[in-house]
């Protein structure tokens, strides 16, 4: 979520553009900041050569299939040929009646009832979503929340005998072509400041859901593709922070998901640029590991290590991704004065009694709770606030 507060703040340690895999505790970004998770290691960039006996050239760069790039070039979302859409319709296992569902195999009748819905929800007509290859059927209960301005769903999955197996608070829309037990929902919701991407995997055999998303209102580009026929799925998602008087931040979360929906590998990249009136495109051009610069993701023997090659837009680099990242992620904090008169030089800031400098500031902190205060030359503001700085978010702090 967007973090907006009206308090004093402060930071420490001057930073001038270097790369680090160790998360900093306190830093002020004066130019550029680049951090990668410890399981993303720089490696040698190798050119790909066509296999012997094959006439086709190298595969198209993956960066061209991100939502942003594909939409700008073609006016449509990128194709996802590794998925098949799920279509509402009649089921060979169940029949929807006026107020119940009849399961033909056992003649069991299940009342049409979605269960608990949010306050203020307006329900719509339920419908069936057949899952014949798994001997299951889903009952979908759409509803509408006025404040969201979009449909929401409760989805209940039953066996062919009418046994309730799973209940989801979202709608699966696709199935993996070569695995009917893995349902998928690449969901794009909201717009403008509420825009959000969420990619969900519904594991029918485990009756569970895993999801990968970005904070509402701060979602950037997204890439969702498959690494070759029968290969794992790859997700790259951006979280973008920007304040015109301070600069831009760009966090890229990477996930490799197996065909059973299991997470094989994950990593994170964080870039921050201290540049008033800076734009996302500027940050992408300076950050060598951006989605728009991605050429390929190549599996290594063992199935849990991958080489990411970058160079679509000129900056050639390669990273080796090993297993999943479980460590701490540093936090970007945009600190600005409440009074616009001070945008080019505001009060001095303190964090945990450490003087950080003059607002506005672009800061890097470890996640956690901090005490913020401010001073303006002769007088120290005695107001203090404990504030929780969160990872994987864009923390915006407005200082009184």
C-alpha positions as CSV (number, residue, x, y, z in Angstrom):
1,X,0.0,0.0,0.0
2,X,1.0,3.6,-0.4
3,X,2.7,4.9,2.7
4,X,1.8,8.5,3.3
5,X,2.6,10.2,6.6
6,X,3.1,13.6,8.0
7,X,6.1,13.4,10.3
8,X,9.7,14.3,10.6
9,X,12.4,12.0,9.2
10,X,16.2,11.5,8.9
11,X,18.9,9.3,7.3
12,X,22.5,8.4,7.3
13,X,25.5,7.6,5.0
14,X,26.2,9.2,1.7
15,X,25.9,6.8,-1.3
16,X,27.4,7.3,-4.7
17,X,26.4,4.7,-7.3
18,X,27.8,1.3,-6.5
19,X,26.3,-2.2,-6.6
20,X,25.7,-4.3,-3.5
21,X,24.2,-7.6,-2.5
22,X,24.4,-6.8,1.2
23,X,21.3,-4.9,2.4
24,X,22.3,-1.5,3.8
25,X,21.1,-0.3,7.2
26,X,21.1,3.5,6.5
27,X,21.9,5.2,3.3
28,X,21.2,8.5,1.6
29,X,21.1,8.2,-2.2
30,X,22.9,11.1,-3.8
31,X,23.2,9.6,-7.3
32,X,22.3,5.9,-8.0
33,X,21.7,2.9,-5.8
34,X,21.7,-0.7,-7.1
35,X,21.1,-3.8,-4.9
36,X,20.5,-7.4,-5.8
37,X,19.5,-10.3,-3.5
38,X,22.4,-12.5,-2.4
39,X,21.3,-15.3,-4.7
40,X,21.7,-13.1,-7.8
41,X,25.3,-13.1,-8.8
42,X,27.0,-11.4,-11.8
43,X,28.3,-13.9,-14.3
44,X,29.9,-13.9,-17.7
45,X,27.6,-12.8,-20.6
46,X,27.7,-15.3,-23.4
47,X,26.2,-14.8,-26.9
48,X,23.7,-17.4,-27.9
49,X,24.4,-19.2,-31.1
50,X,21.8,-21.2,-33.1
51,X,21.9,-25.0,-32.7
52,X,23.4,-27.0,-35.5
53,X,21.0,-28.1,-38.1
54,X,18.4,-25.4,-37.2
55,X,17.9,-22.6,-39.7
56,X,15.9,-20.3,-37.5
57,X,17.7,-17.4,-35.8
58,X,17.9,-16.7,-32.1
59,X,14.6,-16.5,-30.1
60,X,13.0,-13.1,-29.7
61,X,14.2,-11.2,-26.6
62,X,11.9,-11.8,-23.6
63,X,11.7,-8.1,-22.9
64,X,9.6,-7.7,-26.0
65,X,6.9,-9.8,-24.4
66,X,6.4,-7.7,-21.3
67,X,3.0,-6.1,-21.0
68,X,4.4,-2.6,-21.4
69,X,6.6,-3.3,-24.4
70,X,4.1,-5.5,-26.2
71,X,1.2,-3.0,-25.7
72,X,3.3,-0.1,-26.9
73,X,4.4,-2.0,-30.0
74,X,1.2,-3.8,-31.0
75,X,-1.6,-2.3,-29.0
76,X,-2.5,-5.6,-27.4
77,X,-1.4,-7.6,-24.3
78,X,1.3,-10.2,-25.0
79,X,0.2,-13.7,-26.0
80,X,0.2,-16.4,-23.4
81,X,0.0,-19.5,-25.6
82,X,1.0,-21.8,-22.7
83,X,-2.4,-21.2,-21.1
84,X,-5.9,-22.1,-22.1
85,X,-8.9,-20.0,-21.1
86,X,-11.5,-21.5,-18.8
87,X,-15.0,-21.0,-20.1
88,X,-18.3,-21.0,-18.2
89,X,-20.9,-23.6,-19.4
90,X,-22.7,-26.8,-18.6
91,X,-20.9,-29.6,-16.7
92,X,-21.3,-33.3,-17.2
93,X,-21.1,-33.7,-13.4
94,X,-23.5,-31.0,-12.1
95,X,-26.5,-29.0,-13.1
96,X,-27.5,-25.6,-11.7
97,X,-31.1,-25.3,-10.6
98,X,-33.0,-22.3,-9.3
99,X,-31.6,-22.4,-5.7
100,X,-29.2,-25.4,-5.7
101,X,-26.7,-27.5,-7.6
102,X,-27.5,-31.0,-8.4
103,X,-24.6,-33.5,-8.7
104,X,-25.7,-36.2,-11.0
105,X,-23.5,-39.0,-9.8
106,X,-24.8,-38.9,-6.2
107,X,-28.0,-36.9,-6.7
108,X,-26.6,-34.6,-4.0
109,X,-28.2,-31.1,-3.8
110,X,-25.9,-28.2,-2.6
111,X,-27.7,-24.9,-1.9
112,X,-26.5,-22.0,-3.9
113,X,-24.7,-19.9,-1.3
114,X,-21.4,-18.2,-1.6
115,X,-20.7,-17.9,2.1
116,X,-19.5,-14.8,3.7
117,X,-19.2,-11.7,1.5
118,X,-17.8,-8.3,2.3
119,X,-20.2,-5.7,3.7
120,X,-22.0,-3.8,0.9
121,X,-21.5,-6.5,-1.7
122,X,-24.1,-6.8,-4.4
123,X,-24.3,-10.4,-5.7
124,X,-24.8,-11.3,-9.3
125,X,-26.0,-14.5,-11.0
126,X,-23.7,-17.5,-10.2
127,X,-22.5,-19.9,-12.9
128,X,-20.6,-23.1,-13.5
129,X,-17.0,-23.4,-14.6
130,X,-16.4,-27.0,-15.8
131,X,-13.0,-28.7,-14.9
132,X,-13.7,-32.1,-16.6
133,X,-10.1,-33.4,-16.8
134,X,-9.9,-33.2,-13.0
135,X,-13.4,-34.6,-12.5
136,X,-14.4,-31.4,-10.8
137,X,-16.6,-28.4,-11.3
138,X,-16.3,-24.8,-10.0
139,X,-19.3,-22.7,-8.9
140,X,-18.5,-19.0,-9.4
141,X,-20.4,-16.4,-7.4
142,X,-19.7,-12.9,-8.8
143,X,-20.4,-9.8,-6.7
144,X,-19.8,-6.1,-7.0
145,X,-18.4,-3.6,-4.5
146,X,-19.2,0.0,-5.5
147,X,-16.0,1.4,-3.9
148,X,-13.9,-1.0,-6.1
149,X,-15.7,-0.3,-9.3
150,X,-15.1,-3.8,-10.5
151,X,-16.4,-7.3,-10.1
152,X,-15.1,-9.7,-7.4
153,X,-15.6,-13.4,-7.1
154,X,-16.1,-16.3,-4.7
155,X,-15.2,-19.6,-6.4
156,X,-16.0,-23.0,-4.9
157,X,-14.5,-26.2,-6.3
158,X,-16.5,-29.5,-5.9
159,X,-15.7,-33.1,-6.7
160,X,-17.9,-34.9,-9.2
161,X,-19.7,-36.3,-6.1
162,X,-20.5,-32.9,-4.7
163,X,-17.8,-32.7,-2.0
164,X,-16.5,-29.2,-1.4
165,X,-12.7,-29.2,-2.0
166,X,-11.7,-25.6,-2.1
167,X,-13.0,-22.0,-1.7
168,X,-11.2,-19.1,-3.3
169,X,-11.8,-15.4,-3.0
170,X,-10.8,-14.8,-6.6
171,X,-11.6,-16.3,-10.1
172,X,-9.3,-18.7,-11.9
173,X,-9.4,-17.8,-15.6
174,X,-6.9,-20.1,-17.3
175,X,-5.4,-23.6,-17.0
176,X,-1.8,-24.6,-17.9
177,X,-2.0,-26.4,-21.2
178,X,0.0,-29.5,-20.1
179,X,-1.3,-29.7,-16.5
180,X,-5.0,-29.6,-15.9
181,X,-4.4,-29.5,-12.1
182,X,-2.9,-26.0,-12.2
183,X,-5.3,-23.2,-12.8
184,X,-4.0,-19.7,-13.4
185,X,-5.2,-16.1,-13.1
186,X,-3.1,-13.3,-14.6
187,X,-5.2,-10.5,-13.2
188,X,-4.9,-6.8,-14.1
189,X,-7.2,-4.8,-11.9
190,X,-7.9,-1.1,-11.2
191,X,-6.5,1.8,-13.1
192,X,-4.4,4.9,-12.5
193,X,-3.5,5.1,-8.8
194,X,-5.2,1.8,-8.0
195,X,-3.7,-0.2,-10.9
196,X,-2.4,-3.6,-9.8
197,X,-1.1,-6.9,-11.2
198,X,-1.7,-10.2,-9.5
199,X,-0.7,-13.6,-10.9
200,X,-2.3,-16.5,-9.0
201,X,-1.7,-20.3,-9.2
202,X,-4.5,-22.6,-8.0
203,X,-3.2,-26.0,-7.0
204,X,-6.2,-28.3,-7.4
205,X,-4.3,-31.4,-6.0
206,X,-3.1,-29.5,-2.9
207,X,-6.3,-27.3,-2.6
208,X,-4.1,-24.2,-2.2
209,X,-3.3,-20.9,-3.9
210,X,-0.1,-19.0,-4.4
211,X,0.0,-15.5,-5.7
212,X,2.6,-13.0,-6.9
213,X,1.7,-9.3,-7.0
214,X,2.8,-5.7,-6.6
215,X,1.6,-2.9,-4.3
216,X,-1.6,-1.2,-5.5
217,X,-0.9,2.0,-7.3
218,X,2.9,1.3,-7.7
219,X,2.8,-1.5,-10.2
220,X,5.1,-1.1,-13.2
221,X,5.8,-3.5,-16.1
222,X,5.2,-7.2,-15.8
223,X,6.5,-10.2,-17.8
224,X,4.7,-13.6,-17.5
225,X,6.0,-16.2,-19.9
226,X,7.2,-19.8,-20.2
227,X,10.8,-20.8,-20.6
228,X,10.5,-23.1,-23.6
229,X,8.0,-25.9,-24.4
230,X,7.3,-27.8,-21.2
231,X,9.6,-25.6,-19.2
232,X,8.9,-23.6,-16.0
233,X,7.0,-20.4,-15.9
234,X,8.8,-17.1,-15.4
235,X,7.4,-13.9,-13.8
236,X,9.1,-10.5,-13.5
237,X,7.2,-7.8,-11.8
238,X,8.2,-4.1,-11.2
239,X,7.3,-1.9,-8.3
240,X,7.8,1.8,-9.2
241,X,8.1,4.8,-6.9
242,X,8.4,8.3,-8.1
243,X,8.3,11.8,-6.7
244,X,9.1,14.6,-9.1
245,X,11.1,16.6,-6.6
246,X,13.2,13.6,-5.5
247,X,13.7,10.8,-8.1
248,X,12.6,7.3,-9.0
249,X,12.9,3.8,-7.6
250,X,12.5,0.5,-9.5
251,X,12.2,-2.8,-7.7
252,X,12.0,-6.0,-9.9
253,X,10.9,-9.2,-8.3
254,X,11.8,-12.4,-10.2
255,X,10.0,-15.8,-9.8
256,X,10.5,-19.1,-11.6
257,X,7.5,-21.4,-11.1
258,X,7.4,-25.1,-11.9
259,X,4.6,-26.7,-13.9
260,X,3.1,-28.0,-10.7
261,X,3.0,-24.5,-9.3
262,X,6.0,-24.9,-7.0
263,X,8.4,-22.0,-6.6
264,X,11.8,-23.1,-8.0
265,X,13.7,-19.8,-7.7
266,X,13.2,-16.2,-6.8
267,X,15.3,-13.0,-6.6
268,X,15.0,-9.3,-6.2
269,X,16.7,-6.2,-7.8
270,X,16.4,-2.7,-6.3
271,X,17.4,0.4,-8.1
272,X,17.0,4.0,-7.0
273,X,17.9,7.2,-8.9
274,X,18.2,10.6,-7.2
275,X,17.2,12.8,-10.0
276,X,14.5,15.5,-9.7
277,X,11.9,15.2,-12.5
278,X,13.3,11.8,-13.3
279,X,11.1,9.3,-15.1
280,X,10.7,5.5,-15.1
281,X,12.2,5.3,-18.6
282,X,15.3,7.1,-17.4
283,X,15.7,4.6,-14.5
284,X,15.2,1.7,-16.9
285,X,17.9,3.0,-19.2
286,X,20.4,3.3,-16.3
287,X,19.5,0.0,-14.6
288,X,21.1,-2.9,-16.5
289,X,18.8,-5.5,-15.1
290,X,15.4,-4.0,-16.1
291,X,12.6,-6.1,-17.6
292,X,12.8,-4.0,-20.8
293,X,16.4,-5.0,-21.2
294,X,15.9,-8.8,-20.7
295,X,17.1,-11.1,-23.5
296,X,16.6,-14.6,-22.1
297,X,16.3,-16.8,-19.0
298,X,18.2,-20.1,-19.4
299,X,17.8,-23.1,-17.0
300,X,21.0,-24.7,-15.7
301,X,21.4,-28.4,-14.9
302,X,19.5,-29.3,-11.7
303,X,16.4,-27.2,-12.4
304,X,16.8,-24.6,-9.7
305,X,19.5,-22.3,-11.2
306,X,19.0,-20.0,-14.1
307,X,21.1,-17.4,-16.1
308,X,19.4,-14.2,-16.9
309,X,20.9,-12.4,-19.9
310,X,20.3,-8.7,-20.4
311,X,21.2,-6.5,-23.4
312,X,18.1,-5.7,-25.4
313,X,18.6,-2.0,-25.1
314,X,22.4,-2.0,-25.2
315,X,23.6,-2.6,-21.6
316,X,24.9,-6.2,-21.7
317,X,25.0,-8.1,-18.5
318,X,24.2,-11.5,-17.0
319,X,23.0,-12.7,-13.6
320,X,22.9,-16.2,-12.2
321,X,19.8,-16.9,-10.1
322,X,20.2,-19.7,-7.5
323,X,17.2,-21.1,-5.6
324,X,14.8,-18.9,-3.7
325,X,15.7,-15.7,-1.7
326,X,14.5,-15.7,1.9
327,X,16.6,-12.8,3.2
328,X,15.8,-9.2,4.0
329,X,15.1,-6.6,1.3
330,X,16.1,-2.9,1.8
331,X,13.4,-0.3,1.7
332,X,13.2,2.8,-0.4
333,X,12.0,5.9,1.4
334,X,11.0,9.2,-0.3
335,X,11.3,11.9,2.3
336,X,9.8,15.3,1.5
337,X,8.9,18.5,3.4
338,X,5.3,19.3,3.9
339,X,5.8,22.9,3.0
340,X,6.5,23.1,-0.8
341,X,8.6,26.2,-0.1
342,X,11.3,23.8,1.1
343,X,11.4,21.5,-1.9
344,X,14.9,22.7,-2.8
345,X,16.1,22.6,0.8
346,X,14.0,22.0,3.9
347,X,14.6,21.2,7.6
348,X,17.2,18.8,8.8
349,X,16.0,15.3,9.6
350,X,16.7,12.8,12.3
351,X,16.1,9.1,12.4
352,X,16.6,7.3,15.7
353,X,18.5,10.5,16.9
354,X,20.9,10.3,13.9
355,X,21.1,13.5,11.8
356,X,20.6,12.7,8.1
357,X,20.7,16.0,6.2
358,X,18.3,18.4,4.5
359,X,15.0,17.5,2.9
360,X,14.0,16.3,0.3
361,X,15.9,13.0,0.5
362,X,15.9,9.6,-1.2
363,X,16.7,7.0,1.5
364,X,17.5,3.4,1.9
365,X,16.6,1.7,5.2
366,X,16.3,-1.8,6.6
367,X,12.7,-2.7,7.2
368,X,11.5,-2.0,10.8
369,X,10.2,0.6,13.2
370,X,12.0,4.0,13.4
371,X,11.6,7.2,15.3
372,X,11.4,10.2,13.1
373,X,12.0,13.8,14.1
374,X,13.0,17.1,12.5
375,X,14.8,20.4,13.3
376,X,14.9,23.7,11.5
377,X,18.1,25.5,12.6
378,X,17.4,27.1,15.9
379,X,14.4,25.1,17.1
380,X,14.0,21.3,17.3
381,X,10.6,19.9,16.8
382,X,9.7,17.9,19.9
383,X,7.2,15.8,18.0
384,X,8.3,12.2,17.6
385,X,6.7,9.4,15.7
386,X,7.3,5.7,15.6
387,X,6.8,4.5,12.0
388,X,7.1,1.1,10.4
389,X,9.1,1.1,7.2
390,X,8.1,-1.9,5.0
391,X,10.0,-3.9,2.4
392,X,8.5,-4.4,-1.1
393,X,6.6,-1.1,-0.8
394,X,7.1,2.5,-1.7
395,X,7.4,4.4,1.5
396,X,6.6,8.1,1.2
397,X,7.1,10.3,4.2
398,X,5.9,13.9,4.3
399,X,7.8,15.8,7.0
400,X,6.1,18.7,8.9
